[in-house]
Structure formats: C-alpha cells, structure tokens
Amino acid sequence: MVIVMDFSSKHLWIFDVDNTLIKDVEHPEPFPDALALWNALMKKGRTLALLTNTGRLSARQIHGAVASAGFDVTVKNTFSAGAAAAAYVHNRFPGARCFVISEGGATEDFIARGLDVTNNPPIDYVAVGADRGLTFQRLNFATKMVHQGAPLLCISGSRDYPGVYLGHEDIYIGEGSIVAAIEHATGVKAIAVRKPLPEIVIETVKTLGFKINDAVIVGDNPASDIAGGKAAGIATILVRRNPDDIIPFDADGMDMAPDLEVDSLQEVIEML
Ligand SMILES: [Mg+2]
C-alpha cells in the first residue's frame, strides 16, 4: 500500500524562488501554476514564505522581485541565503564583527540582524557572497583574515549564474568560485550556508512560529530544496521545471527523494 502524505493539513508552505515561482530574480516572470497554487493556499489561510539560495540580493530585494511577479508575500516571510548566513553567525556570536564580500544584499541582511559589518580587524567571521565589483584588495584582505582564524562562510555557493550587471546580460562567476580562491590560498574549508543545510530550513520554520511537522517545502532542485527539506524533517514537493535552469549543488549523499513529485503545481491544488 502506498501511503500518500496529507498536504492539506500543513499550515506553513515554504517556496523556493528561482525556477519554482519565477524564472529568476533578475527575470521575475511568474510560472502560472505556481501563482495558481500560491493563490489557492492564500485562500485557505495558509502561511506562505520564501527561502532562496540567492545571496547577492537582500531579503528586501528578493521580496521586491517576487511581489512584482504577482505573489502576495511579506518581506518578513522572505529568507535569503544572506539572511540565513546572518542568522547562522548571530546564533553563535551576536554582534560579531564581520567582513562581508557582497554587492550589498548580504551586507544589508547582516546589518538587519544586528551584526557589525566592518572593513577593519579584528574580524570574527568572513562571509562571501557574489560580488561583481570585487577588488583584489578585498579578496586579499578576506584571505588574510581567514588565515588569522576567522571562520569562512560561503553565502549560497553557485559556481556561476546568469544575470544582468551594469546593463550587461551575461554568465558571471559566483560566490562559490570566489570562496574556492580563498580556500585554495588558506587551506581552510568554508561553511556553505544555503539549502541543503538543514539548519536554515529549521531556522525559517521556527522564526515563523511553526512546528517542523506542520511545514512543507516546494522547489525545483532535488539537491538543495528537497535534500534540505528532508534533512530538516519537513514535507517536500518537487516540481519538474527546465533542467537547464537547475543550479548544481553538492548534496553529498543526502536523501533527495521528494514526498511528492509533480509536472505542474496545479496537481497540488487538487490535493488541498
Ligand atoms: Mg530553484
């Protein structure tokens, strides 16, 4: 007998953003099936939240992109990789002095968490997000601080990603590649703060005031959304999207089998 999970009883629905709700944050075109499921859940009075691995934009900026695509969501319920990294540091060292490589998004998330973002030693944590304006001087300083003992955080971990910068549409090297340079130079291994790290999924559920067994995550990526959701102990739904738009992540032998797999999120509406 196949036991089908009862999704209709779940009160917190956490959605991945890129390639699940919208194409990506720089091209915020909604997927119609996602918008239909979102509105059906809203009608039922469910709590809806976003959890994205995007680290180059702040939670506020990601919220703006998703809201512009027609999804009714609050900034408070928007969790970026930068916000997750800030929570990770805050939980270990409130008010830590952090050197942050970012285009501004992660910096905003760190300041919002009450961390001390600074360019001067002593540095307690080095956190690295994508930064298309990164200078040698900042990369070298980050390396020095890690050499001197500051833990190295990788905010998300894309090797590269499509985007628009100073008006140019291109593929850009991501934070994973910048972190690889610092790891190579120091011999220190970075902590990757992103899905599938279960801690950030659990943190999101707790921050919103729900229990683990009352939450669902919906995403397109087995190695990030599903592996992270399963390891956190929440229900998981995989939506099959364009495979070329699935960003590769290292799930390192984690369980990537979703509780439900669908071609369209319309199928989930029928289960509510
Ligand atoms: Mg995605």
Residues whose N, C-alpha, C, O or C-beta is under 5 A from the ligand:
A	BS01	MG	D16 V17 D18 N19 T20 D220 N221
